[in-house]
Amino acid sequence: MSRCRAAAVVVIALLMATRSARAQTTDAGSGVLIKEARVSTGYASVQLPPVTLGGVPPVDELSADLITTASITIDWRRVRPLTEYTLEASGEYATRVRYSPLSAPGADVMYTVMHRAATRWRLGAAADGTLTNADQLVFQPTPSNQLVNAAGSVADLATLARSPDPDPTQAALFVPLRESLGASDVYLNRIFAWDARAEAIYSQSRRLVMEVHGSYAAIRRVSSDSDPALALPFPDSAASRVGTELTYDRTERSRITATADWTQTSGTYVDTGVIATVGYEWTGRKWFALASAGAAIRFVDDAAAPSTTISDRAPALVGSGAIGYRFGGQTLFAQYRRSSHDEYGHGGRNVATGFEGNVQSFDGSWAWSVPRRSWTTRATVSMLRGPGNFSYIYLWLTTVEIGRELARNVLLTGEVVFDRHGSRAFEGFALMREGAQLTLIWTPQRRSVR
């Protein structure tokens, strides 16, 4: 009976949102609309390590199960001559057949404000919060996949590459947290993550732009679906950043950037540093490329670290590089990053073990769609290397997807995923997840590919 009531609630929400979408005002694009609704079902299996580092064999609680997820995303936008407000809210529910106690809801809310204070000034602020678990993350799109989906041209792809946000108008403003989370990291944990960011942009001229920004991100474990001793550790952490960026458009197709940031992390990993980088970007008709390099000078409180740790104050190399191609039905994108810590503060020095290290990531995506045909194919691969308790932890994720447009706004996709999370120093300590799912997606604002 409870499942029937839940289904009825989803249907009523769809009808109410549809009525609101039809009643929205068209003045300057303001109003409420359904951005997306989807239902997916699939089979997932998890292979746990034979033993943990503590020597206790974990319970294979998620060996295999049929998982069904329903979600809806609603977008509200209010546009005024100088200010634009955006609120995007999504809710979902993931249900299991074999392990029904693990069925759980999830939610995500993002709010942004953009304001033109004067001819040369633009102000912005954003906040995002998400409540999720491993089931709701395993088939989430990677950052590169989001960029490829949102880009309509190679120029859009180049603009979006500076931020994983899929909306070009918000690309330089906000980096959503949800797409950076890994299902393997969240295994048997239910977490809440939130982020807040503000920026001020001053345009000296069409070529010279200066930006001042600040952000704060935090992640907390809300609960565990099993004995906390059997779940992978997910320590609470936080990261803050304040900095500035200077952009100079050398030509219509190239630009030079310079950044300087102060960052601080807290939690299991403690790290304070100053980061400076210099970058170059180039955009062509089919290709674009960008690269940046710099150094991070770290200041670690010795009192917060084990006495056996030898502090390394030498500057650390940081930077990033990306390349993209888009022409006809082909889109390619690849990106590499090396930083002192990630968005949540994972990285730097472990206050319990003394192990310290940086965070490196690679993310690539390929998409192909034949013009005037309803078939699409996508493939993604991503790797994240970050410091663990005693060594580096590697997270590999590979997905392959085939989709067919059933109607103008209805898409059916099939996807397989392979996810591995473990340490090379301890080969037996690795969690692997495999899965396949079918998803029916309704996007009222989506344009047909025919």
N, C-alpha and C positions, 0 to 999 in steps of 0.2 A: 504494500500500500504506500509506503514512504517513497518508493521509486516512481510510482504513478503520480504522486503529488509533486515530486520534483520535476517530472516531465511536464505536468500541467503548468507549473510556475514558469518554466522555460518558454512554453508556448505563449502564455499570457504576456511575458516580458517582450517576446518578439512582436506580438500584436501591438502592444503599447508603444514600443520603439518605432514600429512601422508607421503608426498613426502620427507620432511626433515628427518623424522624418517627412511625412507628406505635408504636415502643417508648418514646416519650417519656413522662415522668411528667406527671401532670395536677396535681400538688401545686402550688398557687399559680401556675400558668401556666408552670412551668419545663419545659425540654426543648428538643429540636432539631426543626426542621421546615423543609421546603422553602418558602421564601417565594414564589419565582417561577422559572419556567423558560420560555425563549422561543427561537424560531428565526425569523430574518427574512432575507429576500432582496430585493434591490432594485438599481436602476440609478442610478448617480451620475456626474455630469460636472462638471468644473472648468474654468472659463475664467480663464486667467491674464492678468495685465496685459501689454500689448505690450512694454514695457521696464520694467526696474527703475530705481530712483533712481541706480544705478551705471551705467546705460546698457547693461547686458548682457541680451539677451533670454533669459528663463528657458526651460528645457526643459519642454514640456507633458507631464509624466510621468503626470499623473492626468487625462487628457482625458476618458475615459469607461471605465467598467468595471462588471461585475456583481459585487456584494459580498454575501456571505452571512455571517451572524453567528449564533452559538449561544452562549447564556449560561445560567447557573444561579446562583441566589442562595439561600444557606442561612442561617437565622437560629437562633442559640442564645441562650436566655434562662434565667437562674437567678434566682428570686425568693425572698428571705428576708424575715422580718418587717420588718427595717430597711434592707435593702440589695437592690438589683436590679442584675444584671450582664447586659449584652447584647453579643453578638458577631454581626455580620453580615458574611458573606464572599461575594463573587461572583467568578466566573471566566468569561471569554468568549474566543472565538476568531473573528477576522474573516478570511475568505479571499477572495481575488480570482481572477478567471478570466484576465484579460488580463495583469495585472501581478502574477503569483503571488509574486515576491520580497517584495512589500509585505504579504503575509499575516502576521498577528502575533497573539499572545495579549494579553489585558488582564486586569487584576485590580483588585479594590477590597476593602478590609478596614476595618471600623469597629468600635470597641470603646468602650462607655460603662459608667460605674459611677454609680449614684445611691445615696446613703446619708442616712438621717435620723439625725443625730447626737444630737438632743434634740427636745424638744417644739417648739421654735421654729427649729431649725437644719436645713438640708438642704444636703448637699455633693454635688458632681458633678464628674466628669472624663470626657474623651472624647478619642479619637485616631482619625484617619482617614488612610489612605494609598491612592493610586491610581496605577496604571501604565497609560498609554493612548496612543493616537495619534488622528489625525484621523478615520479610518474609524469608530472606536468612539465618537466624540463627535458626529458629524453629526446623528444622530437622537435624541440624548439629550433628555429632557424639560426644558423651561425651569423655573425656580423657581416661576413662577405656575402652570404646568400641574401641578406636584407638589402645590401647595397645594389646587388645585381637586379633584384626584383623591383627596386624603386627607380633606378636610373632609366631615363628615356633617351639619353644620348651619352656620348663619352664625356661631354662637359659636365653633365649631371653626375656621372660616376666619379669624376675628378673632384667635384665639390663635396659629394657625400663621403669620399674617402677620408676626408679630414675628421669625420665624425660618423660613428655607426648609426646615427639617427636616420631613419628612412625618409623623413620629410625634408626636402631641400631648403624650405624656408626656416627650418630649425636646425639645420645640419651643424652650424658653428656654435649652437647654444647648448645642446644637451646630449649626454651619452646615457642611454637607458641601461640599467643594471641587469635586467632579466636575461638579456641575450649573452651576457658574459658568465653566467652561472653554468656549472657543469653538473649533469645528472649524477655522475659518479661521486662527485664531492658531497652532494646532498643526500647520499644513500642513507635511508632509514631516518633522516632528519627532516623536520619541517622548519623552514627558516623564514624570517622576515628581513628584507633589505630595503633601504631607502636612501635617496640621494637628493641633495639640494644644490643648486648652482645659480650664480648671478654673474652678469657681465655688463660692461659698459664699453661701447665701441665708438671711437672718434675717427671720422674721416677727414684727414687734413686736405686731401684731394682725391681724385679718382684713382690715383696710383698708390697713395700712402695712407694706410689705415693702422690705428693703434687700438689694442684691446686690453682691458684690465678685467680679470676674472677671479672668482673664488668658488670653491666647492667643498662639500662635506658629504661623505658616504659612510654608512654603517650597516653591519649585517649581524643578525642575532639568531641563535637557534631557539625557536619557540617551544618545540617539543621533539620527542623521539618516538618513532613508531614501534620500537622494540626496547630491549634492555640497553640503556645507554652505553654499557660496556661492550656491546656487540656492534653498535653503529660506528661508522667511521667518524672520527673526531671532526667537529666543525666549530672551531673556536670563534667566539665573538671578536669582532675587530672593527676598526674605524680608520678612515683616512681623510685628511684635509689637505687642501691645496690653495695657494694664493699666488698669482703671477700675472705676467703681461706678455703680449705678443705684438710684434711689429711686422706688418706685411707691406711689401713694395712690389707693385706690378711692373716688372721690367719691360715687358711687351704685352700685347693682348693674349699671348699664349704662354707666358712664363712669369713667374714671380719668385721673390726671395723672402724668406721668413726668418725671424729671430725670436726666441722665447726665453724667458727666465722665470722660474717657479721656485717657491718654497713649499716643501711637503713635509707632512708628519703623519706617522702611523702609530696606532696603539692597539693593544691586545696581546696575542701570543707573540707577534712580531713587532718590535719597536725600532723605529727608524726615523730620523730627522735629516733632511738634506736640502741642498740647493742645486737645482738642475738648470743648465743652460744649453740650448741647442741652436743650430743654424741649419736652414733647409732650403731646398730648391724644388720648384714644381714646373712641369711643362705639360701642356695639353695640345694635342694635334686633332686631326679630323677623325681618326680611328683609334689613336693611342693616347695614353697619358702616363706620366711617371712622376713620382715624387720621392724625395729622400731627405732625411735629416740626421744629423749626428751631433753629439755633444758629450758633456761630462756631468756626473753627479758627485758632489762632495757630501759625504755623509758624516753626521755628528750623532754618535750613539752614546747614551748615558751608561757609563761603565757600571754604575751601581745597579742597573737593571739587568745586567748580563752575568752569567756564571763567571766565577773567578778564574776558571781555566781558559777563558776566551782571550785571545790576543786581538785587540782592536786594530782594524785595518782602516786607516784614514786616507788611503790613496784614492784619487779620483777614479770613479767607475765609468766605463764607456756605456752610453745610452744612445738610442736612435731608432729610426724606423725607415722603412722603404715600402713602396707600393707601385704596382704596375697594372694597367687595365687596358682592355681592348673591347671595342663594341662596333660592330658593323653588320648590317643585315640582321640575321637571326642569331648571330654568335656574340656572346659576351663572356669575357675572361677577366678575372680579378684575383690578385694575390698580394698579400701584405705580410710583412715581418716587423716585429717590435721587440725591443730590448729596453727594459725599464727597471728601476730600483724596486718597485712594488706594483701590485695591480690596483684596481679600483677600490678594493675592500681593505687594503692594508696588508695583504699577504705578501711578504717579502721583507728583506732586511735581516735583522738578527732575532733568532728564537731565544726568548728570555729564559727558557727552561734548559735547552741543550747547548746553546752557544753556537749552533750551526747558522750560517748566514749565507745569503746569495740573492741574485737578481731574478727577475721574471722575464722569460722569453716566450714569444708566441708566433705561430705562423697560421695564416688563415687564407684559404683559396677556394674559389668557386668558379664553375663553368656552367653556362646555360645555353641551350640551343632550341630555337623554335623556327619552324619553317613558315615564311610569310604566307598569309591566307590559308593556313592550316591550323587545326585545333589541337595538335600534339605539341607538348613541350618536354624537354629532358633537362635534368639538373644533376650536378654532382658537386659535393663539397668535401673538403678535408681540412682539419684544423689540429694544431698541436699547441699545448701549453706546458711549459716547464717552469715549476716554481719550487722553492725550498720547502722541504717537509721537516719532520722531526730530526732525522739524522742524515738525510740525503735529499737529492732532488726528486720530485714527483713529476711524472710525465702523464699527461692526459691526451689521448688520441681519439678523435671522432671523425668517422667517415660516413657519409650518407649518399644515397643514390635515389633519385625520384623521377618518376614518369607521370605526366598529367595529361588529361584530355578535357577540353572544354565541351560540356554537355549542352550548355545554353549560353546566352550572352553574359550572364552573371553567375553561372554555376560551373564549378570546376571539380573534377574528380581526380585525385592523385593517389599513387601508390609509392611507398617509400620503405627502404630498408636502411638500417643503421647499425654501426658497430662502434662501441665505445669501450676504451680501455683506460684504466686509471691504476698506475702503479709506479714502483721504483725500480730502476735498473740495478741498484746496489743490492736490492732484496728481490730477486726475480719471483720468489714464491708469494710475495705480497703484492698481488695485482687483482683488481676487480674488473671483470669484463661483462658487458651487456650487449646482447644482440636482440634485434626486434624488427618487425615489419608491421605496417599499418596501412589502411585505406582511409582516406579523408574526403568528405564532401564539403566544399566551401562555397558559401554564397556571399558575394561581394557586390552590393547594389551599385557602387560607384565605379566598378571595374569596366574597362572598355574591352570589347571583343577583340581577339587577336586576328580574326578573319578579315 
